[in-house]
């Protein structure tokens, strides 16, 4: 069975957004059989924000999991005139695949380029005053988000009595948020104090220096290649 699980892992969707929801759905089904509506409710109650409002993605993920043989219909129910609801359960292959999938994600660090990371890499293309205003606004939102995380964690522990082990996701998000808050605050302080500054004139000079250095490097490389071709010296 483990061979089947590893073989199927090769077909696991690892890049598109639905893969995260598929993982969450598979994990919930390892607790007990559920129909999609119950999965959505549990994700909402447990503050799985990445699944908020992703009904189509959830049903698509369920279809993928079923096609892989990781889940299967357990029963179909109907209440009054409402449409039929299919209750799904995890299979043995699905349980093994879930464990392999989680182990792989925990074990292997991957480069995750968030939109903020990309924006920071291009912040020099904004006027300094506008960049500073945007970063100050981000600080306000980061503080509000951290406060919301604290409130959500407290509610999940006190109201739902969930143990810490199932709240590590929020704990990790809070740790990342606190680290980002400290870094953005230090960046704002550096800009305010003048330790970090830029303007169009400075940037043009910097980019011109980079361009000239690159042109000089290419000229030296071309000259060296020409000499080697003339003397018959082998290229290295």
TAKAZI-V821386 format. One record per residue. N is the residue number from 0. RES is the residue in three letters. BURIAL is + if it has 24 or more other C-alpha atoms within 12 Angstrom, else -. Layout:
n={N	N}
res={RES	RES}
burial={BURIAL	BURIAL}
This chain:
n={0	1	2	3	4	5	6	7	8	9	10	11	12	13	14	15	16	17	18	19	20	21	22	23	24	25	26	27	28	29	30	31	32	33	34	35	36	37	38	39	40	41	42	43	44	45	46	47	48	49	50	51	52	53	54	55	56	57	58	59	60	61	62	63	64	65	66	67	68	69	70	71	72	73	74	75	76	77	78	79	80	81	82	83	84	85	86	87	88	89	90	91	92	93	94	95	96	97	98	99	100	101	102	103	104	105	106	107	108	109	110	111	112	113	114	115	116	117	118	119	120	121	122	123	124	125	126	127	128	129	130	131	132	133	134	135	136	137	138	139	140	141	142	143	144	145	146	147	148	149	150	151	152	153	154	155	156	157	158	159	160	161	162	163	164	165	166	167	168	169	170	171	172	173	174	175	176	177	178	179	180	181	182	183	184	185	186	187	188	189	190	191	192	193	194	195	196	197	198	199	200	201	202	203	204	205	206	207	208	209	210	211	212	213	214	215	216	217	218	219	220	221	222	223	224	225	226	227	228	229	230	231	232	233	234	235}
res={UNK	UNK	UNK	UNK	UNK	UNK	UNK	UNK	UNK	UNK	UNK	UNK	UNK	UNK	UNK	UNK	UNK	UNK	UNK	UNK	UNK	UNK	UNK	UNK	UNK	UNK	UNK	UNK	UNK	UNK	UNK	UNK	UNK	UNK	UNK	UNK	UNK	UNK	UNK	UNK	UNK	UNK	UNK	UNK	UNK	UNK	UNK	UNK	UNK	UNK	UNK	UNK	UNK	UNK	UNK	UNK	UNK	UNK	UNK	UNK	UNK	UNK	UNK	UNK	UNK	UNK	UNK	UNK	UNK	UNK	UNK	UNK	UNK	UNK	UNK	UNK	UNK	UNK	UNK	UNK	UNK	UNK	UNK	UNK	UNK	UNK	UNK	UNK	UNK	UNK	UNK	UNK	UNK	UNK	UNK	UNK	UNK	UNK	UNK	UNK	UNK	UNK	UNK	UNK	UNK	UNK	UNK	UNK	UNK	UNK	UNK	UNK	UNK	UNK	UNK	UNK	UNK	UNK	UNK	UNK	UNK	UNK	UNK	UNK	UNK	UNK	UNK	UNK	UNK	UNK	UNK	UNK	UNK	UNK	UNK	UNK	UNK	UNK	UNK	UNK	UNK	UNK	UNK	UNK	UNK	UNK	UNK	UNK	UNK	UNK	UNK	UNK	UNK	UNK	UNK	UNK	UNK	UNK	UNK	UNK	UNK	UNK	UNK	UNK	UNK	UNK	UNK	UNK	UNK	UNK	UNK	UNK	UNK	UNK	UNK	UNK	UNK	UNK	UNK	UNK	UNK	UNK	UNK	UNK	UNK	UNK	UNK	UNK	UNK	UNK	UNK	UNK	UNK	UNK	UNK	UNK	UNK	UNK	UNK	UNK	UNK	UNK	UNK	UNK	UNK	UNK	UNK	UNK	UNK	UNK	UNK	UNK	UNK	UNK	UNK	UNK	UNK	UNK	UNK	UNK	UNK	UNK	UNK	UNK	UNK	UNK	UNK	UNK	UNK	UNK	UNK	UNK	UNK	UNK	UNK	UNK}
burial={-	-	-	-	+	-	-	+	+	-	-	+	-	-	-	-	-	+	+	+	+	+	+	+	+	+	+	+	+	+	-	-	+	+	+	+	+	-	+	+	-	+	+	-	-	+	+	+	-	+	+	-	-	+	+	-	+	+	+	-	+	+	+	+	+	+	-	+	+	+	+	+	+	-	-	-	-	-	-	-	-	-	-	-	-	+	+	+	+	+	+	-	+	+	+	+	+	+	+	+	+	-	-	-	-	-	-	-	-	-	-	-	-	-	-	-	-	-	-	-	-	-	+	+	-	-	-	+	-	-	+	+	-	-	+	+	-	+	+	-	-	+	-	-	-	+	-	-	+	+	-	+	+	-	-	+	-	-	-	-	-	-	-	-	-	-	+	-	-	+	-	-	+	+	-	-	+	-	-	+	+	-	-	+	+	-	+	+	-	-	+	-	-	-	-	-	+	+	-	-	-	-	-	-	-	-	-	-	-	-	-	-	-	-	-	-	-	-	-	-	-	-	-	-	-	-	-	-	-	-	-	-	-	-	-	-}
